[in-house]
Amino acid sequence: MASSRISLVFSCSDVEKVRLAIRQLTNPLAIALPRQGILKLMDTFDWALDRGGQKLLIHEFRTETQLILLGPMLSAFEDLPITNLKWLNAENIDQPFLRRSLSEATHQRALVVQASTPARGQMFQFPNSQGMPLATLLFFELPEINKCHILLVTKRGYRSFQHKLFEKVFATLMDLDIKVENKDPFDIILSDHQRYKRDYQSRFALDFEPSTYGCIALGQALSSEQHRAEINAPWIKDHPDPEFLHDLRVALRRTSSFVKSLEPLFGSVDTSWFRTELKYFINTSSPVRDLENLGTVISKQLDSNKSSPEVEFLSSKIARDVRRNYAELAQLIPSPRFDNLILSWGQIARKSLSLALASTPTINAMGPTFGQGESIEVFPKTRAKESARVLLAKSGSTLIKKARKAKKLKTAESLHSLRKQAKTFRYLLEFYEPVLEQAWTRQCINSIKKLQDALGQHQDTFVQLQLLEDLCGNYNIPKAKVSILFDVLESDQQTALEDYRKEIKLFSGPALFREIQLATGYRKK
């Protein structure tokens, strides 16, 4: 099915002439008066909406705000009783369809303003022969980029009507001798501000050659994660939201994993203080994440109307505690202590890069004896591909041992330990991905992600059950009054265990080492 929206951008000095021409195309059901305001592009920090082929625009004017959700298979408009938006949580939207659609698209993560521009807007609605409004045309003047923007949105399923209306609009503009481009105005705005979507994508990616020294690749990775931490930290103070905290924690955890698992590539560089500080900030930011996760579970129960006054009371207390925790976190991130961490982060990254100039011994390619028992020393100047084979084998062995232990004991502690090792191994695969066999590496990463998801869900529910019990005690809430929450969490935990049993098969030993050998190119299929 064709897209439900068509976006046209053009320069025009005679705006009124265009407006009159559009008005004469048909008899619109309603013509809104010109509205001066701000047009904003809202999205998650990792551009989840854009990757899903959707756009979310906010048009603010006077005391009203209009939300416009546009997608390949849907479109929706909603007037909001709020204005001056800097960030938006989908759960704050009253309309169930919009709230559900945005929550699904953003995975419950907050929406933030990516770009904004002054706009004078006008809206036209076009009916079919039966008088049913099937299409909406939004006309914006954007003085910041000296452009006008026409956005044509048609209801799902009315492809022919959309096509005919588009031809009319396009022909009208051609008759006025106006050059039209099928572009998104916010692409122009972001480019003018030297901001690009790839700058905000959270997927880890490096670019280096197989012959690159391991210490150089490590320095690049550390610099990349340092940049992510720097751009996210200030937002936590101004926008207390899980969006930015999540990306900051990813940078902290990934770097901590690199420092530990890639220790041979550091040579003589002392990272003990840096590792301690990373762990401190990771642990400090964990409580608010745990509270928010529990709050999300409770919000879902409130939405399904399967709640009690005690559940609503608990929800309000958690919301208050989350705000309080963010306020406390904002005193630490950023702060002089956090600034020292960032400074040390950059210094260690530069030291890693400088090791390429040192007289450290190098290592040759691994021979055919590669396997579980292989013990070859890795140095900073070891070629990336050779160090990949050794360090992945070492990390894989540890992962297999923890998987076997978790299979026997299956305690929360053993499963959590397995989860952390799976994450470490995945980070190693992603780090070395540029020098590995792409197809096999990506397949292995996807398998580990599925295991991580199951283990992560189990750990989250385990923590949430403990937290829920503590909160009931702190606020004198009888557990029987909120039993539905305990039931939901216990059910989620059992589901996570079932998923874990399905995904653990790869990590029995030989199967995982075969995947490592295929990924590193040592073994062909």
N, C-alpha and C positions, 0 to 999 in steps of 0.2 A: 504494500500500500504506500502511496506517495506520502511525503511528509505533510503534516498538517499546517505547516507555516512556510511562508515565503518572505524573505527579508531583502529589501532593496535600499541601497544608499545612493544618494546623489547630491550634488551641489546645485543650489537654486537661489537666485537673488529675488525672484518673484514668488514668494511662498504662497501668497494669497491666491495667485492664479492656479497653482496646483490644487489648493484646497477646494476652490470652486469647481475645478474640473472633476475632482473625485466625487463631490457632492452631486454633480449632475449625472453621474453614471446610473443612478437608480434613486428611488425614494427611500432613504435610510429610515429605519424605525426610530432612531434617536440620534441626534447630533449633539454631542457634548460641547459645552462652551470651552473655549481655549483655556488651558490650565498651565500656569507657570509653576514649575517645580524641579525636582531632581530625579533623574532616572538612574537607577542603580542596578548593577549586575551582582547578583548574590549567588554564592556557590560555596561548597566545602573547600577547605584549604588544599585538598589534594585533587580538586576539580572533578569530583565524582559525577556531578550533574552533566558536565561537558562530555565526559566519556560515555555517558548514557544517552547522548544525543538530545539532551534536554537543556532548556534555559529557564532561569528564574529571574524575572525583572521586577523591581519595585519602583513604582512611580509615586513620589511624595509631592503633594500640593496642599498648601495651607494646613488644615487640620486633618486631612484625610490621606490615606495611603492605599494605593491599589497594587495588588499582587497579581502578576501575570506568569503563569506556568505554561511553558511551551515544550511540546515533545513530539517525536515522530508519530506517536499513536494517540496523543491526547492534548488537550489544551484546556485551561481553566482561568477564570478571572475571579477575583475576590476583593471586596473592599474591606480594609482592616482599620480598626479604630485606634491605630497607633501610628506614630510618625517619627522622623529622625532616627531611622533604624541604622545601627552599626553592626548588629548581629541579630540573628533570628533563630529561635529553636522551633522546629516543626510542630512540637507539641503545643505551642502557644496559639496555633491556628484553630479557629472554631470549626470550619467546614471539614467534615470527616474525610471526604474524598481527597482534598488537598493535603490534609495532615497525613493521611496514610501514604499518599503518593510521594510526598517529600521525605517521609521517614524511610520508605523503601529505597528511594534513590540515594539518600545520604547515609544510610545505615545508622540512623539515630544520631548522626553527628550534626553539630550546629552549622548554620549558614552564616557566612560573613560577607561583607561587601568587598568585592574584588576591584571594582571600578565604578565611578559615578560621574555624571555629567549634567549640567543644567539642561532642562528640556521644557519646551512648550508643547503640550500634547493635545490631541483631539482624537475622538474615537467615533467610528461609523459602524453601524450594524446593517448587514444586507440580508434581506429575506428571499426565500424562493417564491414561486408562483402562488403557493398556499399561505404565504405570509409568515412562514416559520423562519426565525433568524438563524441562518446557517453559517454566516461568516462575519468576522469582525476585522475591521481595518484600523490600525493605530497609526497615527501620523505624528511624528515628533520632529521638532526643529532642535538641532544640537549645535548651538553656537560655538562650543569649545573646539569642535573640529570643522566648523563651517560646513556642516552637512545636514541633510534632512534624511529621516529614516521612515520608511513605510514597512509596517509589519502586518501581513495578511494571515489571519488564522481562520481555519475552517473546521467545522465539527467533523469528527471521525466518520468516515464512510461516505462523505460527499465529495469524492474526488473530482467528478466531472464538473460539479458546481464550482469548486475551487479553481479548476483549470480555466473555465470560461471567465470567471471574475478576474483572475490574474491577467488573462489576455486583454481584458478591457482596461485594467489599470495600466498595464505596460504600454498598450497602444496610446492611451491618453498622455502618458509621459513622453512618448516618442513624438506625438503631434506637437507637444510644447517644445520640442527640440532640446530635451534634457538627456544628458548622458547618465545611464543607470548602471550600477554595479550590484551584483548579487553578493553582498558582503554583510558581515555582522559589524555594526559600528563599534562595539566594544573591542573587537580585534584591533581596530584602528587606534582607539583610545589607549589600550594597553601598550601597543607598539610605540605610540608617541611618548609614553611615560617610561619607555625602555623596560617594560615588564613583560614577561613571557610566561605562558602556562607551564612550560617545562621547569621553570624556576620553583614552582610550587608542588610539583609532583613528588610524592613521598617515596616512590620506588627507588631502591638503591641501585646505582649503576656506575660502573667504572669503565674507562676506556684505556687499555694498555696492551702492549704486544706480548706474545709468549716469551720473548727474550728479555723482557723487563725484569730488573732485579726485584725481588720480593719486597725489599725495604722501600722502594720507590712506590710500588702499588699500595703498600700500607700507608705511606705518607699521604697519598692521594685520598685514600678512604677516610683517614682521620680528618683531613681538611674538609671533605664533603660533609661529614657528620658534624663537625664544628660549626660549619655554616648553617646547617639545619637548626642546631641548638640556638645559635645567635638570633636567627630571624623569628623563632617561635617564643623565646623567653620574654621579650617585652610585651607580647600580646596577652600573656597570662595576667598581667597586672591590669591592663585596660579592658580585656574581654575574658572574664573568668569562665572559661568554657572548655569542655573536654577535647574540642578540636585541636587546640594548640598544645594542650598538655600531652595529648597522645603523641603528636609528632616530636615534641621535646623528649619524651620518655623513650621513644624509638631511637633517637640519636644517642641518648645516654646508654641504653641497654646494648645497642649494637657496638658502640665504642668499647664498652666494658668487655664484651665478648671478644672483640678483636685483640684487645690488650692481653687477654688471658690466652686465647687459642693461638695467636700469632706471636707469642713471646720470643721464639727463636729469631724472628726477623728484627727485633729491637736491638740485638747485640748487647752492647754495654749501657744502653740508655736505661736509666732508672725510672720506672713507672709506678713505684709502690705508693707514693703519696697521691698520684693521679688516680689510681685504681680505688683507693680509699675514699676519695672525694666523689668519684662517680657513684660508688655504692651508697654514699650518704644521700646524694640528691635523688637517686632512684628510690630509696626507702622512704625519704621524706615526702615524695610525691605520690606514694602508693595509697595512703588512707583516703584521700579525696576520690581517687579512682574507684576504690572499693565501695565507697558510699554512693557514688554516682551509678555504679552498676546495680546496686541494690535498689536505688531509687527508680531506675528504669523498669525493673521487675514489678515494683509496686505500682508505677504509673500505668503499666499494661493492665493490671488488675482493676484499677480505677476506671480505665477506659471500657473494660468489659462489663462494668456494673456488678461485678462479683466482689464487692467490698463491704466493709463495715465502718462505723465511725472510728474504730480503733485503727483500721488501715489508713484512713484519711488523716488521722492525727499523726500516725507514724510517718506518713509521707511528708507532712508539713515539717516535722522535726528533722527529717533527713535533709530536706531542702535547706533548712536553716543551718544545719551542720555543714553542708556542702559549701554554702556561702562563707561560713566562718573559716573553714579549712582553706578555701581559696584566698581569703584575706590574709591568713597566716603565711600561705605559700608565696603570696605576692611580696611579703617582706623579705623573702629569701631569694626569689627569682624574679627579676635580677637583684643582685646585692653585691657588696665588695667581695664576699666569699665566692659567689657565682662568677664574678668577673675574673677572679684569680684562677678559677677552674678553666674558663675559656682561654685565658692567657697561657696557662700551662698546656692546654689542649693544642694550641697553635705551635708552641715551642716543641712539643714532642713530635708533632707532624713534620716540622722542619728538620728536626734531628734525624727522623727516619729517612727523609729524602737525602740528607747529607751523608748518610752511611754508604751511599753508592760511590762516594769518592774515597772511602777508607780502603785500607789494604786487607780487608776481610777475605779469607779463603772462599773460593767459589766451589760449587758442587756440580758434578757432571750429571747427565741424564741417568735416571734409574735403570738398572738392568732388568732382565727377565725374572729376577727373584722377587719382584714386588709382591707383597701379600700381607697377611695379618701380622706376621712376626717380623717384618722388615724394620730395621733400626738404622737409619741413615741420618747423620746430623745435618741440620739445616742452619745456614748462616744468613745474615742480612743480604749478602750479595748472591744468594742462590736464585737461580732463574725462577720466575713465577710458576711456570708449568711443573718444574721438578719439585718445588716446595709444596705445590698443590697435592701431588701424589702422596708425599710423606705425611703431611699434616692432616689431610682428609682421611687417610688410613688410620692414623692415630685417634682422631676424633671419632671416626666410625667404630673403632674397637670399644671406646668408652661408651658410645651410644648402645652398642649391642649388649654390653655387660649390664647397663642400667635397664635395658628392655627385658632382659632375662630375669633380673631381680624383681622388676615390677610385675612380671608375669606370675612369679611365684608368690609374692607377698600381696601385691595389689592394694597397698595402703595409700592413703592420701600423700604421705611423705615420699614414698617410692615413685608414685605417678608424677608428683611435682618435680622430683629430681630428674626423671626421664624427660619431662617437658622442657626443662631448662637445657638439658644436653641436646635435645632435638633442635631447639632454637639455635644453640651454638653451632651445631653442624650445618644447619640451613644458612646461617650467616656466612660460614666458611664457603659453602657452595656459591652463594651470591657474590662473595668477594672474588673468587677465582673464576667466575663464569666466563669472563672474556677470553680465558686461555683453555677452556674445557670444551668438550663436544657439546654444542649448544642444545641439540634435541634431547640427548640423554640427561644432561644437567637439569634442564627445565623440567623434565619428567620426574627426576628425583626430588627436585625442590617442591613440585606440586604434591608429591606423595607425602613429604615431610610436613607440608602445610596442613594437609588433612589430619595427620596425626596430631599436630600442634593444636588445631582447632578443637579436636575432641578432648585432648588433655587440658587445654585452656578453659574449656567450658566446665570440665570437672573441677579444676582448681577454683574457678570463679564461684561456682555454686558452693564448694566447700567453705570458702572464705565468707560468702554471703550468709550461709546458715549460721556460722559462728557469730558474725556481726549482728544478724537479726536477733539471735538469742541474747546477745549483750545489750542491744538497744531495748529489747523488751524489759530487761532487768533495770536498765537506767531510767526508763520512763514509766515503770510500774504498769506495763501492759501485760495482761494474762496471755500466755502463749495460745490458749484455746481461742481467744478472740481474733487472732491473726493466723489461725491454723492453715488457712488457704495459702498463705505465703510460704509456709514450711512445706506444704504439699507440692506446690509448684516447683520450688527449688529442689526438693528431693526427686521429683519426677525428671527434672532437667538433668540432674546428676546421673540418674540411671540411664537416660538417653545418651549422655556423654560416654558412659562406660561401654555401652553397646557399640557406639561409633569407634571407640578405642579398640575394641576387639576386632573390628573389621579392618582397621588400618595398620595394626601392629604386625601383620604377617610379613611385610617387607623386611622387618628389622630382626629377623631370626638369626642372622649371621652371614652365611654364604650369599644370600640374596642381596643384601646390602653391599657387600664387597664387590659383587658382580656389577652393581650399579655404579660404584665408585670407579671401577676399572673401565667401564664403558664411558663414563663422563670424562675421565682423564686421558682417554685415547690409548691406554695401555692394552686394552682388550677390544677386539672387534666383536660385533654381534654374532 
